[in-house]
Amino acid sequence: MKGAHDLGGKTGLGPIAPEKDEPVFHREWEKRAFAITVACGFLGEWNLDMARYARERMPDPEYLASTYYEKWAHGLSLLLVEKGLLTEEEIRERMSELSKSDS
């Protein structure tokens, strides 16, 4: 499989500029996205490889424009819908509620 997630050895993408003393999480929502993803893994509906594949199926332009934890949230949403645990509408509604409370 070749996609945006498989960038190893590709040229023309510019230098990697690691952030000095980069924190694990840049924003509060990233902590929640990580914790919920790990917790949902214990539902037993998917395995680690399936979770990674869900993130890798993000459309290439979106994948390249997304942060690390945006990719995790995308993968989790995809798995929750595919496994019939939530609907896309339920996820959209909850995201809307959370964005209002963060303002």
C-alpha positions in Angstrom: 0.0 0.0 0.0 1.4 3.4 -1.0 -0.2 6.5 0.5 0.6 9.7 2.3 1.4 7.7 5.4 4.2 5.9 3.7 6.7 8.8 3.3 9.9 7.0 4.2 12.7 7.9 1.7 10.6 10.3 -0.4 12.3 13.4 -1.5 11.0 16.9 -2.1 9.1 17.2 1.2 11.5 19.6 2.8 13.6 19.2 5.9 12.3 17.7 9.2 12.4 20.4 11.9 11.8 18.7 15.2 10.4 21.0 17.9 12.9 21.4 20.8 11.6 19.8 24.0 8.3 19.0 22.2 5.5 18.1 24.5 3.6 14.8 24.0 0.4 16.8 23.8 0.1 20.3 22.4 -3.5 20.8 23.3 -6.0 19.4 25.9 -8.2 17.7 23.3 -5.2 15.6 22.2 -5.0 14.0 25.6 -8.6 13.1 25.4 -8.3 11.8 21.8 -5.4 9.5 22.8 -7.1 8.3 26.0 -10.4 7.6 24.3 -8.7 5.7 21.5 -6.8 3.5 23.9 -9.9 2.9 26.0 -12.0 2.0 23.0 -9.3 -0.5 22.0 -10.3 -2.5 25.1 -13.8 -3.0 23.6 -12.2 -5.8 21.6 -13.8 -4.8 18.3 -10.4 -4.2 16.6 -6.8 -4.8 17.0 -3.7 -2.5 16.8 -3.2 -3.2 13.1 -6.8 -2.3 12.3 -6.5 0.9 14.3 -3.3 1.9 12.3 -5.0 1.0 9.0 -8.0 3.1 9.9 -5.6 6.1 10.3 -3.8 5.3 7.1 -7.1 5.3 5.1 -7.5 9.0 5.7 -7.5 10.7 2.2 -3.9 11.8 1.3 -4.5 15.6 1.3 -6.3 15.4 4.6 -3.6 13.1 6.1 -0.8 15.5 5.1 -2.6 18.5 6.5 -3.5 16.8 9.8 -1.7 16.7 13.1 -0.7 13.4 14.7 -3.8 13.3 17.1 -6.2 14.4 14.4 -5.2 11.2 12.6 -5.9 9.2 15.7 -9.3 10.8 16.1 -10.1 10.2 12.4 -9.1 6.5 12.8 -11.2 6.1 15.9 -14.2 7.7 14.4 -13.9 5.4 11.3 -13.7 2.3 13.5 -16.6 3.2 15.7 -18.8 3.7 12.7 -17.6 0.6 10.8 -18.2 -1.6 13.9 -21.7 -0.1 14.4 -20.9 1.4 17.8 -21.7 4.9 16.8 -23.1 6.7 13.8 -21.4 9.5 11.9 -24.3 11.8 13.0 -23.7 10.9 16.7 -20.0 11.7 16.3 -20.8 15.0 14.5 -23.3 16.0 17.2 -20.8 15.3 20.0 -18.0 17.1 18.2 -20.2 20.1 17.8 -21.1 20.1 21.5 -17.4 19.8 22.5 -16.4 22.6 20.2 -19.0 24.9 21.8 -17.8 24.0 25.3 -14.2 24.7 24.5 -14.9 28.2 23.3 
